[in-house]
Amino acid sequence: MQFQNYGRFNKKITAKTNTNALLATHQNGSFDITILVPLAVVAAEAFVNVPVGYLMSYVFERILGKSSDSQVRDVLDRHAQVVEELGRIKESDSESLKKALEIVDQQRQDLKDSNDYSKKVLERRIAELEREKMLEPVEDQMKRIDGAQQEKLLAMAAPLVAEMATVLRVSAYTVEIFDESRDGKAQRFLYLDREMAEDVIVSKVDDQITSIRVDIVQYNKETGWGKLRLADSRDLITFSVPADLKGNLTDRIVQEMKNEQTFVRVNCVRDRAQEPTRMILVGIIDE
């Protein structure tokens, strides 16, 4: 109830502050998903009728950064079965990258036996693909969430994600959340490791959308990950397109890469010094 009422948790549990607190011992899946219920209120305002897990997938697509194509490709190039079946994966070869990840996902034991770095990179990317597949059937419903409602969702969910990430600083190594509302089959829509958690804790996603001019330099239409340059800077900054928007925006982004500047709508992700570290591209403005 603390999070539902105040958007945060008390740091200390005492008789005065938690007279009705119920503490459960640790077990797999002991995170209480019911504290996500306030998100359903925002969904109802937008006439979106989807389970809470789908709403959290929508939020995670906007709060978590996408994995780097180059990192994933380098790890896959060291995977024996991938190399045997597909050879080395070339840069921008999205189709081979996708097939390689399917091979790895089917060979779960090989993934468990991988070193820590390789396992984390691949688990993260596979979870992104699972989240993308999960959102595909409800893409039309998610479009009903307007800018103001998205701001409210992010404002409500960001503190919760930060609280989940804090656990990884002190005890757990990974956090995973699964949804079983579709055909009773478990779908993983969140994978967090300690490195990802640190990024969540030190960064903040702007609640409000910003309209800016950029030069889109690179974009992978399969992963929704790319690089852009701000109009007043020579430095490159990474961006990602949420899975539920990728179908509508991909062709337009590829087309806009031919232009020197594009007017886009983004949520900036900032560090503690309020400098943008990456961006979430949610729209392109016609001029």
N, C-alpha and C positions, 0 to 999 in steps of 0.2 A: 504493500500500500504506500510505502514511503515514496517510491519512484513515481507511482501514479499521481500522488498528490503534490509532490515537490520537485520532481525531475531529478532527484539525486537520492543517495543513501546516506544514513548517518554513519560516521566513521567508527563510533563506539556504540555498543549495545549495552544499555543499562536498564534498570527497572523503571526509571522515570521516562525514558524516551521510547522504550519498546515493551510496553506492558503485555502486548498480545503477540510477541514475536515467537515464531516457531522455527527452530533451527534443525535442519536435516543433515545427517552425516553425508560425507562425499560419496557419490556413486556416479557411474556413467549416466549422463543425461540429467543430472540433478539441478541444472539451471531451470528456473521456473519460468516457462514461456508465457505464463498468464500475465506477467507484468507488461507484455507487449500489447495488451488489449486496448489501451488508449489510442493506438494507431488505427484501430477499426473505426473509431469515431470520425476521424478525418476521412477515412475511406467512405463512410456512409454519407458524409457531406458531398462527396464527389459522385455518389451513386455507383460506387465500385463494389461489387459483390464478390470478393475473393477471400480465401483464408488468410490469416495473419502472416503465415509463412511467406506468402507471395508478396505481401506488403513489405516485409523485412528484406526480401530479395531486391525489391525496388529501391529500398533505402541503401542497402549494402552496395548496390551498383553505383551509388552516388557518393558514398563515404569512403569506400576502399579503393585504393589505386589498382590499376591493372598490372599484371606481370609483364615484364619486358620481353618482347619477342626474341631478342638476342640471347637473353639468359636461358629461356626455354629451349631455343634451338641448340645452344652449346651443350646443354645437358642431354638432349635427345641424341646428339651426335656421338655421345659416349654410351648410348644404350645399345647393347649387342643386337637384340632382335630388330630394333628399328633400323639400324644400319644394314642388317642382313636383308630386310625386306624393301627398304626405301633408299638406302644409301645415305650420303650426307645431304642434309636439308639446306637448300640454297636460300639466300636472303629474299624475302618477299614471296616465298613459295607457300602461300597460305594453305593450299589444299594438302600438300605433303605434311605440313605441320599438324593439321587437324587429324590426318590419318595416323600419324605417329603417336599422338596423344591417345587415340582410340586403342592402339596396340598396347600402350602402357597401361591404360585403364583396365584392359582385359586380363593383363598379367599382374594382378594385385600383389602376388608373392614377390615378384621381381622388384616392385616398388618398395615393399617392406624391407627388402634386403639392400636397397640403395643406401649410399651415404647420406648423412643428414641434409647437406646442402641440396643434392639432387632430389631427394624426397620432398623437401619443402617447396622447391620450385615447381615440381610436377604436380604435387597435391594442390597447390594454389591455383595453377592453371586449369586443372581438371575440375576443381570446384567452380571456377568461373564459367566453364562450359556447362556444367550441370545447372547453374543458376540461370544461364541464358536459355537453356531448353525449358526450364521451369516457367519462365516468363513468356515464352512464345505463344502459348494458347490464350493468355489473358492480355495480350498486347493492346487490343482494342479497348479493353476496359481501363487499362492503365493510362491511356490517352485522355481519359476524362479528368484526371488529376491536373488541375491548372497550376499556374505559377504560385499563387498564394497558398494553395493547399500543399504543394510540394515544400514550400518554405516551412509550413507548420510541421509536416512530417519530419523534415530534417532537424528542426529545432527540438522536437520531442525525442527523436531516436539517437541523435549524436551523443548525448550524455550517457545513454544506456550502452552504446557500443564502447565508449571510453571506459565505463565501469567493467565491462566484460574483458577489455584489453588489460586493465589493471591486474587482473588475476594472473595473466601470463608473465607479469613482472616478478611475481613473488612465489608462485607455486607451480601452476600448470605449464606444460610445454606447448600444447595446442588446444584450441577450442573449435569444435565442430557442431553445427546445428542441422538437424534433418527435419524434413516435413513429410508426413505420411498421409496428407489429405487427398492426394490424387491416386486413385486405384489401390490404395493401401501400400503403395511401393515407396520406400524411403528415398527421398531426394535431398542431397546435401546442398544447402544454399549458403552455408558459411564455413570457411576454413580460415582460422587465424593462427599464426605462429608468433613467436616473440618479436621478430623483426617487424612484422606487419603491425603488431600491437603498439610498438614504440612509435611508429608513424602515426597511428590513430591518436595516441595520447598527446604527442607534441604538435599535431596539426589540427586545424579547424576548417571545416567546409563552410563557406559563406552561406547563410540562409537565403540571401537574396541573389537573384540572377543579375549578372552584369553584361551589358552589351559593349563589345569592343571590336576593333579592327585588328585582324591578324593575317599572317601569311602561313597557310597550311603547307608544311614542308614534306611530311611523311604520314601515311595512314595505312593500316592493315585492316582490310574490310572484314576479315574473319574474326579478329580479336577485338576490334574497336579501339585499338591503341595507336597513338600517333605522336607527332611532334609539330609544334607551331612556333612562330616567332611573332612577338608583339610588334605593332607598327612602329613603336619608338625605341626598339631594342634590336641588337644583333644576336642576342642569346636565344637558344632554343629552350622550349619548355614542353614537357610531355602533357598529353591530354588523353582522355578516354571518353567514349560514347557509351552511355548506359545501354544494356542489352535490349531493353524495351523500346529504345529509340533508334537502334542501329538499322533496322529494316527501312525506315523512312529516310534516314540521313546519309547512308553510305554512298549512294550514287551521286548525291549532291556534293558531298565532301570531295569525292574523286574528281568531279567536274571543277570544283572551286580550286583545286590544287594547281590548275592551269593559270589562275589569276594571281596577281601580285598581292592583292588584299581581299579579305572577305569579312563581312560584318557578321559576327557570331554572338550567340547568347551562351554564357558560361557561368558555372559556379566555380569560383576560385577556391583552391585549397591553400591555406596560409600557414606559415610556421609561427613560432612564438613572437618573432619580430614583425609579424604581419606582412611578410614578403610572400608572394605567390610561389609555391613549389610545384604545383601541377594544376590542371584545369579539367573540369567535366563539361564537355560540350553538349548542350541540350537543344540547340536550334541554330538556324541560319536565317538571317534577315534579308529579304529582298530589297534591293535599292532601285 
